[in-house]
Amino acid sequence: MDRKEGRLFEVKEGKGRAWKWLYAGSMLLGLLLIWVYRASHVPEAGEKGRWPWTAVFAAELWFGFYWFLTLSVRWNPIYRHTFKDRLSQRFEEKLPGVDIFICTADPVIEPPRIVINTVLSVMAYEYPPEKLNVYLSDDGCSIFTFYALLEASQFAKSWIPFCKKFNVQPMSPSLFFSKSSVSVHDSSFSDWTTMEKLYKDMESRIDAAMKLGDISKEIKAKHEGFSEWSSNISSKDHQAIVKVLIDGRDQNARDSEGFVMPTVVYMAREKRPKFHHNFKAGALNALLRVSEKISNGPIILTIDCDMYANNAGSIRDALCFFMDEKQGHEYAFVQFPQTYKNTTKNDLYANSLKIIQKVDFPGLDGQGGPLYTGSCCFHRRDCLKGRKYSELSNVELKGERPQILEASSILEEKTKNLATCSYEESTQWGKEIGLKYGCPVEDVITGFAIQCRGWKSVYFCPKREAFLGLAPTTLSQTLVQHKRWSEGDLQIFLSKYCPFLYGFRRTKLGLQMGYSIYCLWAVNSIPTIIYAVIPSICLLNENSLFPSVFSYWFIPFAYVIALSYSVSLWESLIHGETLKAWWNEKRMWLYKRTTSYLFALVDAILKMLGINDLAFVVTPKVVDEDTSKRYEKEIMEFGSTSLMFMILSTIAMLNLFCLVGGIGVVIVDGVGALGSLFMQLLLCGSLVLINFPIFQASFFRKDKGCIPISTTLASVAVVIIAYFIPVF
């Protein structure tokens, strides 16, 4: 039908509704029977094991509730396909301006050579360059980032024509040259080698400046922008800087083939110690204001500084939704998946989040739209600025470009005021206008607020990945990243923006439930720790918490466990994961819940009590060579005395100790004990098996990524102490 109507996109609903009913109904029946068993077999007051039983019962109630929330994203998934050829045929002359916002915060954690690869990749989109504007926000106010962007602006004069001529994808030169090679007999060999040399030379100059710790006088003399950096500037105390490095209006700003180039702007908003800068949200809001005076593109792409454009047609894909004549006016933003180029074959740290990307988000799309994840997302400018949706208004993508007659230098001075610390005082910025302040996941809360104003969003997963980024390559980086995400999501749930309260009568119940899946990540820590610790300790004390394998009550437990893991494995395999990747994902599921989510829960509660201040942690994008080699070999990285690793090691050692003790009990007491303790032996054994990397890092590895002996000894000490704690 959509094809006959000439639509710019089509929608297909997920199949298997009957199987979903069967799955949901049988799973619910199994959970109800488990709860009936728990409620009807509670030990009497004063009887041994009453408190462990109650704790496990509470955990199972939570698991059931959380499973029910997940049904919202599995019930009605939708999948979309765009028709870019139709877009070109009808609207090529009416294509809107697109402003691209890239944010970086630290030149050490986010090296300039990584940042400029993102800039160069988006400059090479298959889109009219006069309608393309790239803005880089540098919250680190680094002279090296500015210098790198200046170098990239010159290199782009050759890179953009090269990409157009040879249909280069990915458009990041670093990624392209690392994955591509050309035979000496190929007609493009000369162009290819020349371009690679230009890139390597540029990269060497940037790295040399970073290593030297300064920019030479010769280079500084080439651009007046370097004069902004004086000896009294620091990353947390500096004036606002706005520099137009390529002015798309300038007839002299042409590439090597004589074509117009995209506009490129560098911005470092003002920072002063007495003013809260509101992290990434503050940077994006400053870019909203500055860009409005320079290009005012009605469509905005927000992208992380380490997320490269991998599909030249992504802008046109997004516009197929915004410009569709029947439904385009309903959509506020189009979210693309965040995919990574550096995940290992078996996704060691489960960073690909494939089930979220392939299962959860299509399901959210069926409920009214996915979350805004902070990157790889196209927005309507007016939606970010607080516009409410109305069915009566046909939203057009006009966004007139300002008629600017002044020189770039005058424009720079005028827009600096928009990036000062005091500009937002006594305004609605961060509240009703722009991205929301006061939460580590300002992107999620902003997207939800937009949906509550009546707008819908779109999740689009093209065959060729739209973006490729850099995933964390150590366990510590992964756990810290998830700690920040889960803490911010929980803060949303505990605030006025709680999906069930703020979204009531504004969004579908299914969408509220979908958001709550992520908002309640942190709460999962407590029931998971209960299940990972208490049954094992009770096993050692011969205290049965589950029905015997010879009892009918064993059936619902066995069914729920088997069905849950079977569905999980099936989802992973059909979406391209290996069996080992699925196992790694289960391990990281445990590790995140017992550390990242636990710390997030504690910090969120402390913040509510006014004890802990809000902080934003930037995930490092670089590691040393030895760490990289271990990552490529899929060897898990520990290497520090982190409290998170202490918790993981303690849980692993506890379960190993309890498993050995439990096996001893079965050997002594015989088949009867095996029947009554089988579930606990199975659970304990599974935890020991999944924690094999910890035992390997504690007892067998000698590299720098192993678990320090102090952590191992401390974990063993805790286990010994736990052995003497009576189980009430």
Disulfide bonds with the S-S distance in Angstrom:
none
